[in-house]
Structures are given as structure tokens and as C-alpha cells.
Amino acid sequence: MTEQEPVELVAPTQIAKGDVIEDPVGHRWLNVTTVRVLTAGGTRSFYGDGPDDRVTFEEDERVKRRMR
């Protein structure tokens, strides 16, 4: 990602299939292909195309998403 690409911080509940989000632990970007709701409160796991493409966020965390 370059400095010019706009990003926004959003709640995990606002992430949908097709979004590109940051994996803060893996220091990379993930193209979301699947979303799984883990708790009623909003904890979600996001999956991409690769075998290691998975990141989970608690409901009170913010996700860095590339703006559409």
C-alpha cells in the first residue's frame, strides 16, 4: 500500500465480502472472501483466498479498510 491510498477505520460489523482490510499481525492486506460471525456481540473472522488468509476482530476493535 502506498501513502496515497485512502483508508478508513470501521467496526468489524461494517466489513463485507470484497473489502480489502489490514491484517495488523501479519502486516499485510487481505481481500475478504468470507465473513464468519463468532458472537452475537460482533466478533467476526474474515477469510481470504490463501490458506493463511484469516484475521479475527473483537466487536470493540476497529478494522483498517481500504476505501472503496
PQR file with spaces between the fields and no chain letter, atoms N, CA, C, O and H, PARSE charges and radii, in Angstrom:
ATOM       1  N    MET     1       0.845   -1.176    0.000 -0.4000 1.5000
ATOM       2  CA   MET     1       0.000    0.000    0.000 -0.0000 2.0000
ATOM       3  C    MET     1       0.885    1.231    0.000  0.5500 1.7000
ATOM       4  O    MET     1       1.887    1.290    0.713 -0.5500 1.4000
ATOM       5  N    THR     2       0.514    2.201   -0.794 -0.4000 1.5000
ATOM       6  CA   THR     2       1.249    3.451   -0.814 -0.0000 2.0000
ATOM       7  C    THR     2       0.569    4.446    0.117  0.5500 1.7000
ATOM       8  O    THR     2      -0.555    4.229    0.568 -0.5500 1.4000
ATOM       9  H    THR     2      -0.300    2.153   -1.373  0.4000 1.0000
ATOM      10  N    GLU     3       1.261    5.524    0.391 -0.4000 1.5000
ATOM      11  CA   GLU     3       0.725    6.536    1.285 -0.0000 2.0000
ATOM      12  C    GLU     3      -0.520    7.219    0.711  0.5500 1.7000
ATOM      13  O    GLU     3      -1.326    7.763    1.466 -0.5500 1.4000
ATOM      14  H    GLU     3       2.175    5.700    0.025  0.4000 1.0000
ATOM      15  N    GLN     4      -0.688    7.197   -0.633 -0.4000 1.5000
ATOM      16  CA   GLN     4      -1.805    7.897   -1.243 -0.0000 2.0000
ATOM      17  C    GLN     4      -3.120    7.113   -1.187  0.5500 1.7000
ATOM      18  O    GLN     4      -4.183    7.695   -1.398 -0.5500 1.4000
ATOM      19  H    GLN     4      -0.033    6.755   -1.247  0.4000 1.0000
ATOM      20  N    GLU     5      -3.071    5.824   -0.912 -0.4000 1.5000
ATOM      21  CA   GLU     5      -4.299    5.042   -0.900 -0.0000 2.0000
ATOM      22  C    GLU     5      -5.094    5.350    0.370  0.5500 1.7000
ATOM      23  O    GLU     5      -4.601    5.143    1.479 -0.5500 1.4000
ATOM      24  H    GLU     5      -2.207    5.351   -0.741  0.4000 1.0000
ATOM      25  N    PRO     6      -6.328    5.845    0.207 -0.5600 1.5000
ATOM      26  CA   PRO     6      -7.111    6.214    1.386  0.2800 2.0000
ATOM      27  C    PRO     6      -7.619    4.983    2.143  0.5500 1.7000
ATOM      28  O    PRO     6      -8.012    3.980    1.547 -0.5500 1.4000
ATOM      29  N    VAL     7      -7.599    5.094    3.464 -0.4000 1.5000
ATOM      30  CA   VAL     7      -8.111    4.031    4.326 -0.0000 2.0000
ATOM      31  C    VAL     7      -9.065    4.642    5.336  0.5500 1.7000
ATOM      32  O    VAL     7      -9.074    5.855    5.548 -0.5500 1.4000
ATOM      33  H    VAL     7      -7.280    5.909    3.948  0.4000 1.0000
ATOM      34  N    GLU     8      -9.859    3.794    5.949 -0.4000 1.5000
ATOM      35  CA   GLU     8     -10.774    4.235    6.995 -0.0000 2.0000
ATOM      36  C    GLU     8     -10.790    3.187    8.099  0.5500 1.7000
ATOM      37  O    GLU     8     -10.536    2.009    7.845 -0.5500 1.4000
ATOM      38  H    GLU     8      -9.852    2.809    5.776  0.4000 1.0000
ATOM      39  N    LEU     9     -11.087    3.611    9.320 -0.4000 1.5000
ATOM      40  CA   LEU     9     -11.228    2.702   10.447 -0.0000 2.0000
ATOM      41  C    LEU     9     -12.705    2.466   10.690  0.5500 1.7000
ATOM      42  O    LEU     9     -13.464    3.413   10.897 -0.5500 1.4000
ATOM      43  H    LEU     9     -11.294    4.567    9.526  0.4000 1.0000
ATOM      44  N    VAL    10     -13.118    1.203   10.666 -0.4000 1.5000
ATOM      45  CA   VAL    10     -14.533    0.860   10.799 -0.0000 2.0000
ATOM      46  C    VAL    10     -14.702   -0.278   11.795  0.5500 1.7000
ATOM      47  O    VAL    10     -13.739   -0.969   12.128 -0.5500 1.4000
ATOM      48  H    VAL    10     -12.502    0.434   10.498  0.4000 1.0000
ATOM      49  N    ALA    11     -15.904   -0.466   12.260 -0.4000 1.5000
ATOM      50  CA   ALA    11     -16.234   -1.588   13.137 -0.0000 2.0000
ATOM      51  C    ALA    11     -16.232   -2.882   12.328  0.5500 1.7000
ATOM      52  O    ALA    11     -16.511   -2.852   11.130 -0.5500 1.4000
ATOM      53  H    ALA    11     -16.686    0.096   11.990  0.4000 1.0000
ATOM      54  N    PRO    12     -15.926   -4.010   12.954 -0.5600 1.5000
ATOM      55  CA   PRO    12     -15.947   -5.291   12.240  0.2800 2.0000
ATOM      56  C    PRO    12     -17.298   -5.587   11.581  0.5500 1.7000
ATOM      57  O    PRO    12     -17.353   -6.270   10.558 -0.5500 1.4000
ATOM      58  N    THR    13     -18.370   -5.083   12.156 -0.4000 1.5000
ATOM      59  CA   THR    13     -19.702   -5.324   11.595 -0.0000 2.0000
ATOM      60  C    THR    13     -19.911   -4.634   10.246  0.5500 1.7000
ATOM      61  O    THR    13     -20.865   -4.950    9.536 -0.5500 1.4000
ATOM      62  H    THR    13     -18.325   -4.528   12.987  0.4000 1.0000
ATOM      63  N    GLN    14     -19.033   -3.699    9.885 -0.4000 1.5000
ATOM      64  CA   GLN    14     -19.165   -2.974    8.620 -0.0000 2.0000
ATOM      65  C    GLN    14     -18.352   -3.601    7.483  0.5500 1.7000
ATOM      66  O    GLN    14     -18.407   -3.124    6.349 -0.5500 1.4000
ATOM      67  H    GLN    14     -18.258   -3.442   10.462  0.4000 1.0000
ATOM      68  N    ILE    15     -17.608   -4.655    7.774 -0.4000 1.5000
ATOM      69  CA   ILE    15     -16.787   -5.307    6.757 -0.0000 2.0000
ATOM      70  C    ILE    15     -17.639   -6.325    6.001  0.5500 1.7000
ATOM      71  O    ILE    15     -18.415   -7.066    6.603 -0.5500 1.4000
ATOM      72  H    ILE    15     -17.563   -5.042    8.695  0.4000 1.0000
ATOM      73  N    ALA    16     -17.486   -6.353    4.686 -0.4000 1.5000
ATOM      74  CA   ALA    16     -18.265   -7.265    3.839 -0.0000 2.0000
ATOM      75  C    ALA    16     -17.349   -7.950    2.827  0.5500 1.7000
ATOM      76  O    ALA    16     -16.204   -7.546    2.628 -0.5500 1.4000
ATOM      77  H    ALA    16     -16.856   -5.751    4.197  0.4000 1.0000
ATOM      78  N    LYS    17     -17.869   -8.974    2.206 -0.4000 1.5000
ATOM      79  CA   LYS    17     -17.150   -9.687    1.149 -0.0000 2.0000
ATOM      80  C    LYS    17     -16.713   -8.681    0.083  0.5500 1.7000
ATOM      81  O    LYS    17     -17.497   -7.833   -0.342 -0.5500 1.4000
ATOM      82  H    LYS    17     -18.800   -9.302    2.368  0.4000 1.0000
ATOM      83  N    GLY    18     -15.458   -8.785   -0.339 -0.4000 1.5000
ATOM      84  CA   GLY    18     -14.919   -7.878   -1.345 -0.0000 2.0000
ATOM      85  C    GLY    18     -14.118   -6.729   -0.774  0.5500 1.7000
ATOM      86  O    GLY    18     -13.372   -6.073   -1.501 -0.5500 1.4000
ATOM      87  H    GLY    18     -14.820   -9.473    0.007  0.4000 1.0000
ATOM      88  N    ASP    19     -14.262   -6.468    0.537 -0.4000 1.5000
ATOM      89  CA   ASP    19     -13.464   -5.415    1.167 -0.0000 2.0000
ATOM      90  C    ASP    19     -12.007   -5.852    1.268  0.5500 1.7000
ATOM      91  O    ASP    19     -11.713   -7.046    1.329 -0.5500 1.4000
ATOM      92  H    ASP    19     -14.868   -7.001    1.128  0.4000 1.0000
ATOM      93  N    VAL    20     -11.112   -4.896    1.285 -0.4000 1.5000
ATOM      94  CA   VAL    20      -9.690   -5.157    1.498 -0.0000 2.0000
ATOM      95  C    VAL    20      -9.341   -4.554    2.848  0.5500 1.7000
ATOM      96  O    VAL    20      -9.440   -3.343    3.044 -0.5500 1.4000
ATOM      97  H    VAL    20     -11.351   -3.926    1.235  0.4000 1.0000
ATOM      98  N    ILE    21      -8.923   -5.430    3.799 -0.4000 1.5000
ATOM      99  CA   ILE    21      -8.650   -4.999    5.160 -0.0000 2.0000
ATOM     100  C    ILE    21      -7.214   -5.327    5.551  0.5500 1.7000
ATOM     101  O    ILE    21      -6.560   -6.176    4.945 -0.5500 1.4000
ATOM     102  H    ILE    21      -8.843   -6.414    3.639  0.4000 1.0000
ATOM     103  N    GLU    22      -6.745   -4.631    6.580 -0.4000 1.5000
ATOM     104  CA   GLU    22      -5.386   -4.862    7.060 -0.0000 2.0000
ATOM     105  C    GLU    22      -5.367   -5.989    8.082  0.5500 1.7000
ATOM     106  O    GLU    22      -6.213   -6.051    8.974 -0.5500 1.4000
ATOM     107  H    GLU    22      -7.277   -3.942    7.073  0.4000 1.0000
ATOM     108  N    ASP    23      -4.397   -6.870    7.940 -0.4000 1.5000
ATOM     109  CA   ASP    23      -4.084   -7.869    8.957 -0.0000 2.0000
ATOM     110  C    ASP    23      -2.942   -7.256    9.766  0.5500 1.7000
ATOM     111  O    ASP    23      -1.793   -7.303    9.327 -0.5500 1.4000
ATOM     112  H    ASP    23      -3.710   -6.819    7.215  0.4000 1.0000
ATOM     113  N    PRO    24      -3.232   -6.680   10.943 -0.5600 1.5000
ATOM     114  CA   PRO    24      -2.203   -5.961   11.683  0.2800 2.0000
ATOM     115  C    PRO    24      -1.100   -6.873   12.227  0.5500 1.7000
ATOM     116  O    PRO    24       0.019   -6.411   12.452 -0.5500 1.4000
ATOM     117  N    VAL    25      -1.389   -8.136   12.438 -0.4000 1.5000
ATOM     118  CA   VAL    25      -0.377   -9.064   12.938 -0.0000 2.0000
ATOM     119  C    VAL    25       0.523   -9.535   11.799  0.5500 1.7000
ATOM     120  O    VAL    25       1.741   -9.615   11.954 -0.5500 1.4000
ATOM     121  H    VAL    25      -2.298   -8.511   12.255  0.4000 1.0000
ATOM     122  N    GLY    26      -0.083   -9.845   10.658 -0.4000 1.5000
ATOM     123  CA   GLY    26       0.674  -10.328    9.503 -0.0000 2.0000
ATOM     124  C    GLY    26       1.299   -9.216    8.673  0.5500 1.7000
ATOM     125  O    GLY    26       2.078   -9.481    7.758 -0.5500 1.4000
ATOM     126  H    GLY    26      -1.072   -9.780   10.532  0.4000 1.0000
ATOM     127  N    HIS    27       0.955   -7.964    8.995 -0.4000 1.5000
ATOM     128  CA   HIS    27       1.479   -6.793    8.271 -0.0000 2.0000
ATOM     129  C    HIS    27       1.226   -6.910    6.770  0.5500 1.7000
ATOM     130  O    HIS    27       2.133   -6.756    5.952 -0.5500 1.4000
ATOM     131  H    HIS    27       0.322   -7.749    9.738  0.4000 1.0000
ATOM     132  N    ARG    28      -0.031   -7.187    6.434 -0.4000 1.5000
ATOM     133  CA   ARG    28      -0.399   -7.320    5.018 -0.0000 2.0000
ATOM     134  C    ARG    28      -1.873   -6.964    4.866  0.5500 1.7000
ATOM     135  O    ARG    28      -2.579   -6.697    5.838 -0.5500 1.4000
ATOM     136  H    ARG    28      -0.768   -7.313    7.098  0.4000 1.0000
ATOM     137  N    TRP    29      -2.307   -6.971    3.612 -0.4000 1.5000
ATOM     138  CA   TRP    29      -3.696   -6.675    3.287 -0.0000 2.0000
ATOM     139  C    TRP    29      -4.388   -7.955    2.848  0.5500 1.7000
ATOM     140  O    TRP    29      -3.777   -8.819    2.218 -0.5500 1.4000
ATOM     141  H    TRP    29      -1.733   -7.188    2.823  0.4000 1.0000
ATOM     142  N    LEU    30      -5.668   -8.071    3.185 -0.4000 1.5000
ATOM     143  CA   LEU    30      -6.449   -9.271    2.937 -0.0000 2.0000
ATOM     144  C    LEU    30      -7.700   -8.904    2.148  0.5500 1.7000
ATOM     145  O    LEU    30      -8.447   -8.012    2.551 -0.5500 1.4000
ATOM     146  H    LEU    30      -6.164   -7.369    3.697  0.4000 1.0000
ATOM     147  N    ASN    31      -7.934   -9.580    1.032 -0.4000 1.5000
ATOM     148  CA   ASN    31      -9.157   -9.409    0.261 -0.0000 2.0000
ATOM     149  C    ASN    31     -10.195  -10.360    0.845  0.5500 1.7000
ATOM     150  O    ASN    31     -10.052  -11.577    0.723 -0.5500 1.4000
ATOM     151  H    ASN    31      -7.327  -10.304    0.704  0.4000 1.0000
ATOM     152  N    VAL    32     -11.224   -9.831    1.471 -0.4000 1.5000
ATOM     153  CA   VAL    32     -12.215  -10.636    2.193 -0.0000 2.0000
ATOM     154  C    VAL    32     -13.086  -11.420    1.212  0.5500 1.7000
ATOM     155  O    VAL    32     -13.742  -10.847    0.342 -0.5500 1.4000
ATOM     156  H    VAL    32     -11.340   -8.843    1.571  0.4000 1.0000
ATOM     157  N    THR    33     -13.074  -12.750    1.375 -0.4000 1.5000
ATOM     158  CA   THR    33     -13.935  -13.612    0.557 -0.0000 2.0000
ATOM     159  C    THR    33     -15.037  -14.262    1.383  0.5500 1.7000
ATOM     160  O    THR    33     -16.070  -14.658    0.843 -0.5500 1.4000
ATOM     161  H    THR    33     -12.542  -13.215    2.082  0.4000 1.0000
ATOM     162  N    THR    34     -14.819  -14.374    2.700 -0.4000 1.5000
ATOM     163  CA   THR    34     -15.805  -14.989    3.600 -0.0000 2.0000
ATOM     164  C    THR    34     -15.786  -14.259    4.936  0.5500 1.7000
ATOM     165  O    THR    34     -14.727  -13.885    5.439 -0.5500 1.4000
ATOM     166  H    THR    34     -13.980  -14.052    3.139  0.4000 1.0000
ATOM     167  N    VAL    35     -16.978  -14.061    5.506 -0.4000 1.5000
ATOM     168  CA   VAL    35     -17.116  -13.453    6.827 -0.0000 2.0000
ATOM     169  C    VAL    35     -17.863  -14.442    7.710  0.5500 1.7000
ATOM     170  O    VAL    35     -18.917  -14.950    7.330 -0.5500 1.4000
ATOM     171  H    VAL    35     -17.839  -14.365    5.098  0.4000 1.0000
ATOM     172  N    ARG    36     -17.313  -14.712    8.888 -0.4000 1.5000
ATOM     173  CA   ARG    36     -17.993  -15.588    9.857 -0.0000 2.0000
ATOM     174  C    ARG    36     -18.245  -14.808   11.137  0.5500 1.7000
ATOM     175  O    ARG    36     -17.336  -14.194   11.696 -0.5500 1.4000
ATOM     176  H    ARG    36     -16.457  -14.299    9.197  0.4000 1.0000
ATOM     177  N    VAL    37     -19.497  -14.843   11.595 -0.4000 1.5000
ATOM     178  CA   VAL    37     -19.880  -14.188   12.845 -0.0000 2.0000
ATOM     179  C    VAL    37     -19.645  -15.194   13.969  0.5500 1.7000
ATOM     180  O    VAL    37     -20.196  -16.295   13.953 -0.5500 1.4000
ATOM     181  H    VAL    37     -20.235  -15.342   11.141  0.4000 1.0000
ATOM     182  N    LEU    38     -18.824  -14.805   14.942 -0.4000 1.5000
ATOM     183  CA   LEU    38     -18.473  -15.721   16.025 -0.0000 2.0000
ATOM     184  C    LEU    38     -19.300  -15.505   17.286  0.5500 1.7000
ATOM     185  O    LEU    38     -19.562  -16.452   18.027 -0.5500 1.4000
ATOM     186  H    LEU    38     -18.377  -13.911   14.955  0.4000 1.0000
ATOM     187  N    THR    39     -19.714  -14.258   17.536 -0.4000 1.5000
ATOM     188  CA   THR    39     -20.534  -13.966   18.716 -0.0000 2.0000
ATOM     189  C    THR    39     -21.651  -13.006   18.330  0.5500 1.7000
ATOM     190  O    THR    39     -21.565  -12.298   17.326 -0.5500 1.4000
ATOM     191  H    THR    39     -19.501  -13.488   16.934  0.4000 1.0000
ATOM     192  N    ALA    40     -22.690  -12.997   19.137 -0.4000 1.5000
ATOM     193  CA   ALA    40     -23.815  -12.084   18.893 -0.0000 2.0000
ATOM     194  C    ALA    40     -23.380  -10.630   19.048  0.5500 1.7000
ATOM     195  O    ALA    40     -23.989   -9.732   18.467 -0.5500 1.4000
ATOM     196  H    ALA    40     -22.760  -13.572   19.952  0.4000 1.0000
ATOM     197  N    GLY    41     -22.325  -10.397   19.833 -0.4000 1.5000
ATOM     198  CA   GLY    41     -21.852   -9.039   20.071 -0.0000 2.0000
ATOM     199  C    GLY    41     -21.112   -8.421   18.906  0.5500 1.7000
ATOM     200  O    GLY    41     -20.954   -7.201   18.863 -0.5500 1.4000
ATOM     201  H    GLY    41     -21.830  -11.127   20.305  0.4000 1.0000
ATOM     202  N    GLY    42     -20.651   -9.227   17.956 -0.4000 1.5000
ATOM     203  CA   GLY    42     -19.999   -8.659   16.792 -0.0000 2.0000
ATOM     204  C    GLY    42     -18.602   -9.158   16.497  0.5500 1.7000
ATOM     205  O    GLY    42     -17.969   -8.669   15.561 -0.5500 1.4000
ATOM     206  H    GLY    42     -20.780  -10.218   17.991  0.4000 1.0000
ATOM     207  N    THR    43     -18.091  -10.124   17.270 -0.4000 1.5000
ATOM     208  CA   THR    43     -16.774  -10.678   16.947 -0.0000 2.0000
ATOM     209  C    THR    43     -16.880  -11.432   15.632  0.5500 1.7000
ATOM     210  O    THR    43     -17.766  -12.265   15.445 -0.5500 1.4000
ATOM     211  H    THR    43     -18.605  -10.520   18.030  0.4000 1.0000
ATOM     212  N    ARG    44     -15.950  -11.122   14.714 -0.4000 1.5000
ATOM     213  CA   ARG    44     -16.007  -11.710   13.384 -0.0000 2.0000
ATOM     214  C    ARG    44     -14.636  -12.169   12.916  0.5500 1.7000
ATOM     215  O    ARG    44     -13.613  -11.578   13.263 -0.5500 1.4000
ATOM     216  H    ARG    44     -15.230  -10.445   14.866  0.4000 1.0000
ATOM     217  N    SER    45     -14.635  -13.235   12.120 -0.4000 1.5000
ATOM     218  CA   SER    45     -13.423  -13.695   11.436 -0.0000 2.0000
ATOM     219  C    SER    45     -13.599  -13.437    9.959  0.5500 1.7000
ATOM     220  O    SER    45     -14.676  -13.642    9.400 -0.5500 1.4000
ATOM     221  H    SER    45     -15.466  -13.715   11.838  0.4000 1.0000
ATOM     222  N    PHE    46     -12.527  -12.984    9.335 -0.4000 1.5000
ATOM     223  CA   PHE    46     -12.529  -12.678    7.909 -0.0000 2.0000
ATOM     224  C    PHE    46     -11.510  -13.578    7.228  0.5500 1.7000
ATOM     225  O    PHE    46     -10.395  -13.754    7.721 -0.5500 1.4000
ATOM     226  H    PHE    46     -11.652  -12.817    9.790  0.4000 1.0000
ATOM     227  N    TYR    47     -11.901  -14.145    6.091 -0.4000 1.5000
ATOM     228  CA   TYR    47     -11.066  -15.087    5.359 -0.0000 2.0000
ATOM     229  C    TYR    47     -10.838  -14.582    3.945  0.5500 1.7000
ATOM     230  O    TYR    47     -11.700  -13.942    3.342 -0.5500 1.4000
ATOM     231  H    TYR    47     -12.806  -14.002    5.691  0.4000 1.0000
ATOM     232  N    GLY    48      -9.636  -14.891    3.429 -0.4000 1.5000
ATOM     233  CA   GLY    48      -9.292  -14.566    2.052 -0.0000 2.0000
ATOM     234  C    GLY    48      -9.095  -15.827    1.252  0.5500 1.7000
ATOM     235  O    GLY    48      -9.583  -16.892    1.630 -0.5500 1.4000
ATOM     236  H    GLY    48      -8.936  -15.410    3.919  0.4000 1.0000
ATOM     237  N    ASP    49      -8.374  -15.715    0.133 -0.4000 1.5000
ATOM     238  CA   ASP    49      -8.170  -16.846   -0.773 -0.0000 2.0000
ATOM     239  C    ASP    49      -7.085  -17.815   -0.320  0.5500 1.7000
ATOM     240  O    ASP    49      -7.158  -19.004   -0.631 -0.5500 1.4000
ATOM     241  H    ASP    49      -7.978  -14.850   -0.175  0.4000 1.0000
ATOM     242  N    GLY    50      -6.091  -17.338    0.400 -0.4000 1.5000
ATOM     243  CA   GLY    50      -4.953  -18.179    0.772 -0.0000 2.0000
ATOM     244  C    GLY    50      -5.193  -18.980    2.035  0.5500 1.7000
ATOM     245  O    GLY    50      -6.106  -18.676    2.801 -0.5500 1.4000
ATOM     246  H    GLY    50      -6.031  -16.373    0.652  0.4000 1.0000
ATOM     247  N    PRO    51      -4.375  -20.007    2.260 -0.5600 1.5000
ATOM     248  CA   PRO    51      -4.548  -20.860    3.438  0.2800 2.0000
ATOM     249  C    PRO    51      -4.288  -20.125    4.751  0.5500 1.7000
ATOM     250  O    PRO    51      -4.807  -20.526    5.792 -0.5500 1.4000
ATOM     251  N    ASP    52      -3.504  -19.072    4.719 -0.4000 1.5000
ATOM     252  CA   ASP    52      -3.215  -18.302    5.930 -0.0000 2.0000
ATOM     253  C    ASP    52      -3.971  -16.986    5.974  0.5500 1.7000
ATOM     254  O    ASP    52      -3.702  -16.149    6.836 -0.5500 1.4000
ATOM     255  H    ASP    52      -3.082  -18.745    3.873  0.4000 1.0000
ATOM     256  N    ASP    53      -4.896  -16.794    5.076 -0.4000 1.5000
ATOM     257  CA   ASP    53      -5.659  -15.544    4.996 -0.0000 2.0000
ATOM     258  C    ASP    53      -6.840  -15.579    5.958  0.5500 1.7000
ATOM     259  O    ASP    53      -7.972  -15.866    5.568 -0.5500 1.4000
ATOM     260  H    ASP    53      -5.115  -17.474    4.376  0.4000 1.0000
ATOM     261  N    ARG    54      -6.550  -15.280    7.229 -0.4000 1.5000
ATOM     262  CA   ARG    54      -7.609  -15.225    8.239 -0.0000 2.0000
ATOM     263  C    ARG    54      -7.218  -14.210    9.300  0.5500 1.7000
ATOM     264  O    ARG    54      -6.070  -14.172    9.744 -0.5500 1.4000
ATOM     265  H    ARG    54      -5.631  -15.048    7.546  0.4000 1.0000
ATOM     266  N    VAL    55      -8.176  -13.390    9.703 -0.4000 1.5000
ATOM     267  CA   VAL    55      -7.964  -12.424   10.781 -0.0000 2.0000
ATOM     268  C    VAL    55      -9.282  -12.280   11.536  0.5500 1.7000
ATOM     269  O    VAL    55     -10.356  -12.286   10.935 -0.5500 1.4000
ATOM     270  H    VAL    55      -9.108  -13.421    9.343  0.4000 1.0000
ATOM     271  N    THR    56      -9.188  -12.150   12.857 -0.4000 1.5000
ATOM     272  CA   THR    56     -10.371  -12.038   13.708 -0.0000 2.0000
ATOM     273  C    THR    56     -10.299  -10.734   14.489  0.5500 1.7000
ATOM     274  O    THR    56      -9.244  -10.346   14.991 -0.5500 1.4000
ATOM     275  H    THR    56      -8.315  -12.145   13.345  0.4000 1.0000
ATOM     276  N    PHE    57     -11.446  -10.067   14.578 -0.4000 1.5000
ATOM     277  CA   PHE    57     -11.542   -8.827   15.338 -0.0000 2.0000
ATOM     278  C    PHE    57     -12.686   -8.933   16.338  0.5500 1.7000
ATOM     279  O    PHE    57     -13.760   -9.445   16.021 -0.5500 1.4000
ATOM     280  H    PHE    57     -12.303  -10.382   14.170  0.4000 1.0000
ATOM     281  N    GLU    58     -12.440   -8.443   17.549 -0.4000 1.5000
ATOM     282  CA   GLU    58     -13.488   -8.329   18.562 -0.0000 2.0000
ATOM     283  C    GLU    58     -14.396   -7.168   18.199  0.5500 1.7000
ATOM     284  O    GLU    58     -14.023   -6.296   17.414 -0.5500 1.4000
ATOM     285  H    GLU    58     -11.567   -8.028   17.806  0.4000 1.0000
ATOM     286  N    GLU    59     -15.586   -7.161   18.774 -0.4000 1.5000
ATOM     287  CA   GLU    59     -16.576   -6.146   18.424 -0.0000 2.0000
ATOM     288  C    GLU    59     -16.149   -4.726   18.772  0.5500 1.7000
ATOM     289  O    GLU    59     -16.624   -3.782   18.141 -0.5500 1.4000
ATOM     290  H    GLU    59     -15.889   -7.869   19.412  0.4000 1.0000
ATOM     291  N    ASP    60     -15.269   -4.541   19.756 -0.4000 1.5000
ATOM     292  CA   ASP    60     -14.865   -3.192   20.138 -0.0000 2.0000
ATOM     293  C    ASP    60     -13.592   -2.715   19.428  0.5500 1.7000
ATOM     294  O    ASP    60     -13.149   -1.589   19.653 -0.5500 1.4000
ATOM     295  H    ASP    60     -14.884   -5.308   20.269  0.4000 1.0000
ATOM     296  N    GLU    61     -13.006   -3.553   18.579 -0.4000 1.5000
ATOM     297  CA   GLU    61     -11.823   -3.159   17.817 -0.0000 2.0000
ATOM     298  C    GLU    61     -12.240   -2.424   16.539  0.5500 1.7000
ATOM     299  O    GLU    61     -13.399   -2.477   16.127 -0.5500 1.4000
ATOM     300  H    GLU    61     -13.367   -4.468   18.396  0.4000 1.0000
ATOM     301  N    ARG    62     -11.288   -1.751   15.934 -0.4000 1.5000
ATOM     302  CA   ARG    62     -11.512   -1.098   14.648 -0.0000 2.0000
ATOM     303  C    ARG    62     -10.652   -1.785   13.603  0.5500 1.7000
ATOM     304  O    ARG    62      -9.533   -2.219   13.875 -0.5500 1.4000
ATOM     305  H    ARG    62     -10.346   -1.708   16.269  0.4000 1.0000
ATOM     306  N    VAL    63     -11.201   -1.873   12.404 -0.4000 1.5000
ATOM     307  CA   VAL    63     -10.530   -2.533   11.280 -0.0000 2.0000
ATOM     308  C    VAL    63     -10.114   -1.463   10.274  0.5500 1.7000
ATOM     309  O    VAL    63     -10.904   -0.583    9.932 -0.5500 1.4000
ATOM     310  H    VAL    63     -12.111   -1.520   12.183  0.4000 1.0000
ATOM     311  N    LYS    64      -8.881   -1.543    9.809 -0.4000 1.5000
ATOM     312  CA   LYS    64      -8.415   -0.613    8.777 -0.0000 2.0000
ATOM     313  C    LYS    64      -8.802   -1.197    7.428  0.5500 1.7000
ATOM     314  O    LYS    64      -8.352   -2.278    7.048 -0.5500 1.4000
ATOM     315  H    LYS    64      -8.240   -2.258   10.088  0.4000 1.0000
ATOM     316  N    ARG    65      -9.649   -0.457    6.707 -0.4000 1.5000
ATOM     317  CA   ARG    65     -10.163   -0.910    5.415 -0.0000 2.0000
ATOM     318  C    ARG    65      -9.791    0.100    4.334  0.5500 1.7000
ATOM     319  O    ARG    65      -9.885    1.310    4.538 -0.5500 1.4000
ATOM     320  H    ARG    65     -10.015    0.422    7.016  0.4000 1.0000
ATOM     321  N    ARG    66      -9.369   -0.415    3.188 -0.4000 1.5000
ATOM     322  CA   ARG    66      -9.148    0.478    2.044 -0.0000 2.0000
ATOM     323  C    ARG    66     -10.500    1.011    1.615  0.5500 1.7000
ATOM     324  O    ARG    66     -11.483    0.276    1.526 -0.5500 1.4000
ATOM     325  H    ARG    66      -9.292   -1.399    3.023  0.4000 1.0000
ATOM     326  N    MET    67     -10.522    2.297    1.354 -0.4000 1.5000
ATOM     327  CA   MET    67     -11.786    2.913    0.932 -0.0000 2.0000
ATOM     328  C    MET    67     -12.138    2.441   -0.464  0.5500 1.7000
ATOM     329  O    MET    67     -11.265    2.243   -1.308 -0.5500 1.4000
ATOM     330  H    MET    67      -9.723    2.894    1.426  0.4000 1.0000
ATOM     331  N    ARG    68     -13.417    2.267   -0.694 -0.4000 1.5000
ATOM     332  CA   ARG    68     -13.918    1.751   -1.976 -0.0000 2.0000
ATOM     333  C    ARG    68     -13.967    2.844   -3.014  0.5500 1.7000
ATOM     334  O    ARG    68     -14.362    2.597   -4.153 -0.5500 1.4000
ATOM     335  H    ARG    68     -14.127    2.428   -0.008  0.4000 1.0000
